[in-house]
Amino acid sequence: MSVYDIPSAVASYILRDVLPSLLMKNIHRPTLYRIQWILARVVMGEKVTANLLAEQLEVSLRTVTRDIDYLINSLHVPLSYDYFKRSYVLSGPIPILFSLPAGMGDPEPAGPPTHIVVEIDKSIVQHFKQLMLHPTQRVVRKTSGEHHIHMDLPVNDMLVQWVLSFGGKVRVIEPQSLKARVHAMAQGIVAEH
């Protein structure tokens, strides 16, 4: 590199690396970006405090506090403050966000939530104990040894497709309307092939 190339290299470094980070102030860091940033730090086991986050994200302490509150109360992320570690930590499995939304993206309107009970195969019980599909989810072990998942969701095509995606490892117990829709969709699949 010659003496004449140095100003060019410095200028390109500033344009490529420095300027974008300077421009990315809080107005350019939307809520979703901040939520993902916070969640990533907690999952990676980094020290996470409101003050540290506010400094790293270049936002106010109040904004970070609202973001943490949103994670806990709206997205149902099991996040709590550990006073011994002096950091926010996960106290349970992270729910799969938007995995079974109430009619989101469905062509049919979302109806009222219905109590859903499905029996799950032994081979996938552990999967559902660690994975939160919906805030109302509960895994219940029956005295007969069967495992059931209880959730309150609207019965729609999205839910029917979710049940069918497990093949024979998920069986609808109730409501009867969901059982009938799963049966009808499965027959339609078989009839087409």
LOROVEX-324370 format. One record per residue: x, y, z of N, C-alpha, C in turn. Coordinates in Angstrom, 1 decimal, m for minus. Layout:
BEGIN
(site (X,Y,Z),(X,Y,Z),(X,Y,Z))
...
***
This chain:
BEGIN
(site (0.8,m1.2,0.0),(0.0,0.0,0.0),(0.9,1.2,0.0))
(site (0.6,2.1,m0.9),(1.4,3.3,m1.0),(0.8,4.4,m0.1))
(site (1.6,5.5,0.0),(1.2,6.6,0.9),(m0.2,7.2,0.3))
(site (m0.3,7.1,m1.0),(m1.5,7.7,m1.6),(m2.8,6.9,m1.4))
(site (m2.6,5.6,m1.1),(m3.7,4.7,m0.8),(m4.3,4.8,0.6))
(site (m3.5,5.3,1.5),(m4.0,5.4,2.9),(m5.2,6.2,3.1))
(site (m5.3,7.5,2.5),(m6.5,8.2,2.7),(m7.8,7.5,2.1))
(site (m7.6,6.8,1.0),(m8.6,6.1,0.4),(m9.1,5.0,1.3))
(site (m8.2,4.2,1.8),(m8.5,3.1,2.7),(m9.2,3.6,4.0))
(site (m8.8,4.7,4.5),(m9.4,5.3,5.7),(m10.8,5.8,5.4))
(site (m11.0,6.4,4.2),(m12.3,6.9,3.8),(m13.3,5.7,3.6))
(site (m12.8,4.7,3.0),(m13.7,3.5,2.8),(m14.0,2.8,4.1))
(site (m13.1,2.8,5.0),(m13.3,2.2,6.3),(m14.4,3.0,7.1))
(site (m14.3,4.3,7.0),(m15.3,5.2,7.6),(m16.7,5.0,7.0))
(site (m16.7,5.0,5.7),(m18.0,4.8,5.0),(m18.6,3.4,5.2))
(site (m17.8,2.4,5.3),(m18.2,1.0,5.4),(m18.5,0.6,6.8))
(site (m17.7,1.0,7.8),(m17.8,0.4,9.1),(m18.3,1.5,10.2))
(site (m17.8,2.7,10.1),(m18.1,3.6,11.2),(m19.4,4.4,11.0))
(site (m19.6,4.9,9.8),(m20.8,5.7,9.5),(m22.1,5.0,9.8))
(site (m22.3,3.7,9.3),(m23.5,3.0,9.6),(m23.8,2.9,11.1))
(site (m22.8,2.6,11.9),(m23.1,2.5,13.3),(m23.4,3.9,14.0))
(site (m22.8,4.9,13.4),(m23.1,6.3,14.0),(m24.6,6.6,13.6))
(site (m25.0,6.2,12.4),(m26.4,6.6,12.0),(m27.4,5.7,12.6))
(site (m27.0,4.6,13.1),(m28.0,3.7,13.8),(m28.3,4.1,15.2))
(site (m29.0,5.2,15.4),(m29.4,5.6,16.7),(m30.7,5.1,17.0))
(site (m31.3,5.4,18.2),(m32.5,4.8,18.6),(m33.7,4.9,17.6))
(site (m33.7,6.0,16.8),(m34.8,6.1,15.9),(m34.7,5.0,14.8))
(site (m33.5,4.5,14.6),(m33.3,3.5,13.5),(m33.3,2.1,14.2))
(site (m33.5,2.0,15.4),(m33.6,0.7,16.1),(m35.0,0.4,16.6))
(site (m35.8,m0.1,15.7),(m37.2,m0.4,16.1),(m37.4,m1.4,17.2))
(site (m38.6,m1.4,17.7),(m38.9,m2.3,18.9),(m38.5,m3.7,18.6))
(site (m38.8,m4.3,17.4),(m38.5,m5.7,17.1),(m37.0,m5.9,17.2))
(site (m36.2,m5.0,16.7),(m34.7,m5.1,16.7),(m34.3,m5.2,18.2))
(site (m34.8,m4.3,19.0),(m34.4,m4.3,20.4),(m34.8,m5.5,21.2))
(site (m36.0,m6.0,20.9),(m36.5,m7.2,21.5),(m35.6,m8.4,21.2))
(site (m35.3,m8.5,19.9),(m34.4,m9.6,19.4),(m33.0,m9.5,20.1))
(site (m32.5,m8.3,20.2),(m31.2,m8.1,20.8),(m31.2,m8.5,22.2))
(site (m32.2,m8.1,23.0),(m32.3,m8.5,24.4),(m32.4,m10.0,24.5))
(site (m33.3,m10.6,23.8),(m33.5,m12.0,23.9),(m32.3,m12.8,23.5))
(site (m31.5,m12.4,22.5),(m30.3,m13.0,22.1),(m29.3,m13.0,23.2))
(site (m29.2,m11.8,23.9),(m28.2,m11.7,24.9),(m28.5,m12.6,26.1))
(site (m29.8,m12.7,26.4),(m30.2,m13.6,27.5),(m30.0,m15.1,27.2))
(site (m30.3,m15.5,26.0),(m30.1,m16.8,25.5),(m28.6,m17.2,25.5))
(site (m27.8,m16.3,25.1),(m26.3,m16.6,25.1),(m25.7,m16.5,26.5))
(site (m26.5,m16.2,27.5),(m26.0,m16.2,28.9),(m25.1,m15.0,29.2))
(site (m25.2,m13.9,28.5),(m24.5,m12.7,28.8),(m25.2,m12.0,29.9))
(site (m24.4,m11.1,30.6),(m25.0,m10.3,31.7),(m25.9,m9.3,31.0))
(site (m27.2,m9.3,31.5),(m28.2,m8.5,30.9),(m28.9,m7.7,32.0))
(site (m28.6,m6.4,32.0),(m29.3,m5.4,33.0),(m29.9,m4.3,32.1))
(site (m30.9,m3.7,32.7),(m31.5,m2.6,32.0),(m30.5,m1.5,31.6))
(site (m29.6,m1.1,32.6),(m28.6,m0.1,32.3),(m27.6,m0.5,31.2))
(site (m27.2,m1.7,31.2),(m26.3,m2.2,30.1),(m27.0,m2.2,28.8))
(site (m28.2,m2.7,28.7),(m29.0,m2.7,27.5),(m29.2,m1.3,27.0))
(site (m29.6,m0.4,27.8),(m29.8,1.0,27.4),(m28.6,1.6,26.8))
(site (m27.4,1.3,27.4),(m26.2,1.8,26.9),(m25.8,1.2,25.5))
(site (m26.0,m0.1,25.4),(m25.7,m0.9,24.2),(m26.6,m0.5,23.0))
(site (m27.9,m0.3,23.3),(m28.9,0.0,22.3),(m29.0,1.4,22.0))
(site (m28.4,2.3,22.8),(m28.4,3.7,22.7),(m29.9,4.2,22.8))
(site (m30.6,3.7,23.8),(m31.9,4.2,24.1),(m32.0,4.5,25.6))
(site (m33.1,5.0,26.0),(m33.3,5.4,27.4),(m33.6,4.1,28.3))
(site (m33.3,4.3,29.5),(m33.6,3.2,30.5),(m35.1,2.9,30.5))
(site (m35.9,3.9,30.3),(m37.4,3.7,30.3),(m37.8,2.8,29.1))
(site (m37.1,3.0,27.9),(m37.4,2.2,26.7),(m37.1,0.8,26.9))
(site (m35.9,0.5,27.5),(m35.5,m0.8,27.8),(m36.4,m1.5,28.8))
(site (m36.8,m0.8,29.8),(m37.7,m1.3,30.8),(m39.0,m1.7,30.1))
(site (m39.5,m0.9,29.2),(m40.8,m1.3,28.5),(m40.6,m2.5,27.6))
(site (m39.4,m2.6,27.0),(m39.1,m3.8,26.1),(m39.0,m5.0,26.9))
(site (m38.4,m5.0,28.1),(m38.4,m6.2,29.0),(m39.8,m6.5,29.5))
(site (m40.5,m5.5,29.8),(m41.9,m5.8,30.2),(m42.7,m6.4,29.1))
(site (m42.5,m6.0,27.9),(m43.2,m6.5,26.7),(m42.8,m8.0,26.5))
(site (m41.5,m8.3,26.7),(m41.0,m9.7,26.6),(m41.7,m10.6,27.6))
(site (m41.8,m10.1,28.8),(m42.4,m10.9,29.9),(m43.9,m11.0,29.8))
(site (m44.6,m9.9,29.7),(m46.0,m9.9,29.9),(m46.8,m10.1,28.6))
(site (m46.2,m9.7,27.4),(m47.0,m9.9,26.2),(m46.5,m11.1,25.4))
(site (m45.2,m11.4,25.4),(m44.7,m12.5,24.6),(m44.5,m13.7,25.5))
(site (m44.7,m13.6,26.8),(m44.7,m14.7,27.8),(m43.3,m15.4,27.8))
(site (m42.2,m14.6,27.7),(m40.9,m15.2,27.8),(m40.6,m15.3,29.3))
(site (m40.2,m16.5,29.8),(m40.0,m16.6,31.2),(m38.6,m16.0,31.6))
(site (m38.7,m14.7,31.7),(m37.5,m13.8,32.0),(m37.7,m13.3,33.4))
(site (m36.7,m13.4,34.2),(m36.7,m12.9,35.6),(m35.4,m12.3,36.0))
(site (m35.4,m11.5,36.9),(m34.1,m10.9,37.4),(m33.5,m11.7,38.5))
(site (m32.3,m12.2,38.3),(m31.6,m13.0,39.3),(m30.7,m12.0,40.1))
(site (m31.0,m11.8,41.4),(m30.3,m10.9,42.2),(m28.9,m11.3,42.6))
(site (m28.7,m12.7,42.6),(m27.3,m13.2,42.8),(m26.4,m12.9,41.6))
(site (m26.9,m13.2,40.4),(m26.1,m13.0,39.2),(m26.1,m11.5,38.8))
(site (m27.1,m10.7,39.3),(m27.3,m9.3,38.9),(m27.5,m9.2,37.4))
(site (m28.4,m10.0,37.0),(m28.7,m10.1,35.5),(m30.1,m10.7,35.3))
(site (m30.7,m10.4,34.2),(m31.9,m11.1,33.8),(m31.5,m12.5,33.3))
(site (m32.3,m13.5,33.6),(m32.0,m14.9,33.2),(m33.3,m15.5,32.8))
(site (m33.2,m16.6,32.0),(m34.4,m17.4,31.6),(m34.7,m18.3,32.7))
(site (m36.0,m18.4,33.1),(m36.4,m19.3,34.1),(m37.3,m20.5,33.6))
(site (m37.2,m20.7,32.3),(m38.0,m21.7,31.6),(m37.7,m21.7,30.1))
(site (m38.4,m22.6,29.4),(m38.2,m22.6,27.9),(m38.8,m21.4,27.3))
(site (m38.2,m20.9,26.2),(m38.7,m19.8,25.4),(m39.9,m20.3,24.6))
(site (m41.0,m19.6,24.6),(m42.1,m20.0,23.7),(m41.7,m19.7,22.3))
(site (m42.3,m20.5,21.4),(m42.1,m20.3,19.9),(m43.1,m19.2,19.6))
(site (m42.5,m18.0,19.3),(m43.4,m16.9,19.1),(m44.2,m17.0,17.8))
(site (m45.5,m16.8,17.9),(m46.4,m16.8,16.8),(m46.6,m18.2,16.1))
(site (m46.3,m19.2,16.9),(m46.4,m20.6,16.3),(m47.8,m21.0,16.1))
(site (m48.7,m20.7,17.0),(m50.1,m21.0,16.8),(m50.9,m19.8,17.1))
(site (m50.8,m18.8,16.3),(m51.6,m17.5,16.5),(m53.1,m17.7,16.3))
(site (m53.8,m16.9,17.0),(m55.2,m17.0,16.9),(m55.7,m16.4,15.6))
(site (m55.6,m17.2,14.5),(m56.2,m16.9,13.2),(m55.3,m15.9,12.4))
(site (m54.1,m15.7,12.9),(m53.2,m14.7,12.1),(m52.8,m15.3,10.8))
(site (m53.1,m14.6,9.7),(m52.8,m15.1,8.4),(m53.7,m16.1,7.9))
(site (m54.7,m16.5,8.6),(m55.7,m17.5,8.2),(m56.7,m16.8,7.3))
(site (m57.2,m17.4,6.3),(m58.3,m16.8,5.4),(m59.6,m16.7,6.2))
(site (m59.8,m17.6,7.2),(m61.0,m17.5,7.9),(m60.8,m16.7,9.2))
(site (m61.9,m16.0,9.6),(m61.7,m15.1,10.8),(m61.5,m16.0,12.1))
(site (m60.7,m15.5,13.0),(m60.5,m16.2,14.2),(m61.7,m16.2,15.1))
(site (m62.1,m17.4,15.5),(m63.3,m17.5,16.4),(m62.8,m17.4,17.8))
(site (m63.8,m17.7,18.7),(m63.4,m17.7,20.1),(m62.5,m18.8,20.5))
(site (m61.7,m18.7,21.5),(m60.8,m19.8,21.9),(m61.7,m21.0,22.4))
(site (m61.3,m22.1,22.0),(m61.9,m23.4,22.4),(m60.9,m24.2,23.2))
(site (m61.4,m24.9,24.2),(m60.5,m25.8,25.0),(m60.1,m27.0,24.1))
(site (m58.8,m27.1,23.8),(m58.3,m28.2,22.9),(m57.6,m29.2,23.7))
(site (m57.8,m30.5,23.5),(m57.1,m31.5,24.2),(m56.6,m32.5,23.1))
(site (m55.3,m32.7,23.0),(m54.7,m33.6,22.1),(m53.8,m34.6,22.9))
(site (m53.9,m35.9,22.4),(m53.0,m36.9,23.0),(m51.7,m36.9,22.2))
(site (m50.6,m37.0,22.9),(m49.3,m37.0,22.1),(m48.6,m38.3,22.4))
(site (m47.9,m38.8,21.4),(m47.1,m40.0,21.5),(m46.0,m39.9,22.5))
(site (m45.6,m41.0,23.1),(m44.5,m41.0,24.1),(m43.2,m40.4,23.5))
(site (m43.0,m40.6,22.2),(m41.7,m40.2,21.5),(m41.5,m38.7,21.4))
(site (m42.6,m38.0,21.6),(m42.5,m36.5,21.5),(m42.9,m35.8,22.7))
(site (m43.1,m36.5,23.8),(m43.5,m35.9,25.1),(m42.4,m34.9,25.6))
(site (m41.2,m35.3,25.5),(m40.1,m34.4,26.0),(m40.0,m33.2,25.2))
(site (m40.3,m33.3,23.9),(m40.3,m32.1,23.0),(m41.3,m31.1,23.5))
(site (m42.5,m31.5,23.9),(m43.5,m30.6,24.3),(m43.3,m30.1,25.7))
(site (m42.6,m30.8,26.5),(m42.3,m30.3,27.8),(m41.3,m29.2,27.8))
(site (m40.4,m29.2,26.8),(m39.4,m28.1,26.6),(m39.9,m27.0,25.7))
(site (m40.9,m27.2,24.9),(m41.3,m26.3,23.9),(m42.7,m25.7,24.2))
(site (m42.7,m24.4,24.4),(m44.0,m23.7,24.6),(m44.6,m23.2,23.3))
(site (m45.7,m23.8,22.9),(m46.4,m23.5,21.7),(m47.3,m22.3,21.8))
(site (m47.9,m22.2,23.0),(m48.9,m21.2,23.3),(m48.9,m20.9,24.8))
(site (m49.2,m19.7,25.2),(m49.2,m19.4,26.6),(m50.2,m20.2,27.4))
(site (m51.2,m20.8,26.8),(m52.2,m21.6,27.6),(m51.8,m23.1,27.6))
(site (m50.7,m23.4,27.0),(m50.3,m24.9,26.9),(m50.0,m25.5,28.3))
(site (m50.6,m26.7,28.5),(m50.2,m27.5,29.7),(m50.1,m28.9,29.2))
(site (m49.0,m29.6,29.6),(m48.8,m31.0,29.3),(m49.2,m31.8,30.6))
(site (m50.2,m32.7,30.4),(m50.8,m33.4,31.5),(m50.5,m34.9,31.3))
(site (m50.0,m35.6,32.4),(m49.8,m37.0,32.3),(m51.0,m37.7,33.0))
(site (m51.6,m38.5,32.3),(m52.8,m39.2,32.8),(m52.3,m40.4,33.6))
(site (m53.2,m41.0,34.5),(m52.8,m42.1,35.3),(m52.6,m43.4,34.4))
(site (m53.2,m43.4,33.2),(m53.0,m44.5,32.3),(m51.6,m44.4,31.6))
(site (m50.9,m43.3,31.8),(m49.6,m43.2,31.2),(m49.6,m42.3,29.9))
(site (m50.8,m42.0,29.4),(m50.9,m41.1,28.3),(m50.5,m39.7,28.6))
(site (m50.1,m39.0,27.6),(m49.8,m37.5,27.8),(m50.7,m36.7,27.0))
(site (m51.4,m35.7,27.6),(m52.3,m34.8,26.8),(m51.7,m33.4,26.9))
(site (m52.0,m32.7,25.8),(m51.7,m31.2,25.8),(m53.0,m30.5,25.8))
(site (m53.2,m29.6,26.7),(m54.4,m28.8,26.8),(m54.0,m27.3,26.4))
(site (m54.8,m26.7,25.5),(m54.6,m25.4,25.1),(m55.9,m24.7,24.8))
(site (m56.0,m23.4,24.9),(m57.2,m22.7,24.5),(m56.9,m21.9,23.2))
(site (m57.5,m22.4,22.1),(m57.2,m21.8,20.8),(m58.5,m21.8,20.0))
(site (m58.6,m20.9,19.0),(m59.7,m21.1,18.0),(m59.5,m22.2,17.1))
(site (m60.6,m22.9,16.8),(m60.5,m24.1,15.8),(m60.5,m23.5,14.4))
(site (m59.4,m23.6,13.7),(m59.3,m23.1,12.3),(m58.4,m24.0,11.5))
(site (m58.2,m23.7,10.2),(m57.4,m24.6,9.3),(m56.0,m24.7,9.8))
(site (m55.5,m23.6,10.3),(m54.1,m23.6,10.8),(m53.8,m24.6,11.9))
(site (m54.8,m24.7,12.8),(m54.7,m25.7,13.9),(m54.8,m27.1,13.3))
(site (m55.7,m27.3,12.4),(m55.9,m28.6,11.8),(m54.6,m29.0,11.1))
(site (m54.0,m28.1,10.3),(m52.7,m28.4,9.6),(m51.6,m28.7,10.6))
(site (m51.6,m28.0,11.8),(m50.6,m28.3,12.8),(m50.8,m29.7,13.3))
(site (m52.0,m30.1,13.6),(m52.2,m31.5,14.1),(m51.8,m32.5,13.1))
(site (m52.1,m32.3,11.8),(m51.8,m33.3,10.8),(m50.3,m33.3,10.5))
(site (m49.6,m32.2,10.9),(m48.1,m32.2,10.6),(m47.4,m33.2,11.4))
(site (m48.0,m33.8,12.5),(m47.3,m34.8,13.3),(m47.7,m36.2,12.9))
(site (m48.4,m36.4,11.8),(m48.8,m37.7,11.4),(m49.7,m38.4,12.5))
(site (m49.3,m39.6,12.8),(m50.1,m40.3,13.9),(m49.6,m40.1,15.3))
(site (m48.7,m39.1,15.5),(m48.2,m38.9,16.8),(m49.0,m37.9,17.7))
(site (m50.0,m37.3,17.1),(m50.9,m36.4,17.8),(m52.3,m36.8,17.4))
(site (m53.1,m37.0,18.4),(m54.5,m37.4,18.2),(m55.4,m36.5,19.0))
(site (m56.4,m36.0,18.3),(m57.4,m35.0,18.9),(m58.3,m35.8,19.8))
(site (m58.4,m35.3,21.1),(m59.4,m35.9,22.0),(m60.7,m35.0,22.0))
(site (m60.5,m33.7,22.2),(m61.6,m32.8,22.1),(m61.2,m31.4,21.6))
(site (m62.0,m30.7,21.0),(m63.5,m30.8,20.8),(m63.8,m31.7,19.6))
(site (m65.0,m32.1,19.5),(m65.4,m33.0,18.4),(m65.3,m32.2,17.1))
(site (m65.5,m30.9,17.1),(m65.4,m30.1,15.8),(m64.0,m30.2,15.3))
(site (m63.0,m30.1,16.1),(m61.6,m30.2,15.6),(m61.3,m31.6,15.1))
(site (m61.8,m32.6,15.8),(m61.6,m34.0,15.4),(m62.2,m34.2,14.0))
(site (m63.4,m33.7,13.7),(m64.1,m33.8,12.5),(m63.3,m33.1,11.4))
(site (m62.8,m31.9,11.7),(m62.1,m31.1,10.6),(m60.7,m31.8,10.3))
(site (m60.1,m32.4,11.3),(m58.8,m33.1,11.0),(m59.1,m34.3,10.1))
(site (m60.2,m35.0,10.5),(m60.6,m36.2,9.7),(m60.9,m35.8,8.2))
(site (m61.7,m34.8,8.1),(m62.1,m34.3,6.7),(m60.9,m33.9,5.9))
(site (m60.0,m33.1,6.5),(m58.8,m32.7,5.8),(m57.9,m33.9,5.4))
(site (m57.7,m34.8,6.3),(m56.9,m36.0,6.0),(m57.5,m36.8,4.9))
(site (m58.9,m37.0,4.9),(m59.5,m37.7,3.8),(m59.3,m37.0,2.5))
(site (m59.4,m35.6,2.5),(m59.2,m34.8,1.3),(m57.8,m35.0,0.8))
(site (m56.8,m35.1,1.6),(m55.4,m35.4,1.2),(m55.3,m36.7,0.5))
(site (m55.9,m37.7,1.2),(m55.8,m39.1,0.6),(m56.5,m39.2,m0.7))
(site (m57.6,m38.5,m0.8),(m58.5,m38.6,m2.1),(m57.7,m37.9,m3.2))
(site (m56.9,m36.9,m3.0),(m56.2,m36.2,m4.0),(m55.0,m37.0,m4.6))
(site (m54.5,m38.0,m3.8),(m53.3,m38.7,m4.3),(m53.7,m40.0,m4.7))
***
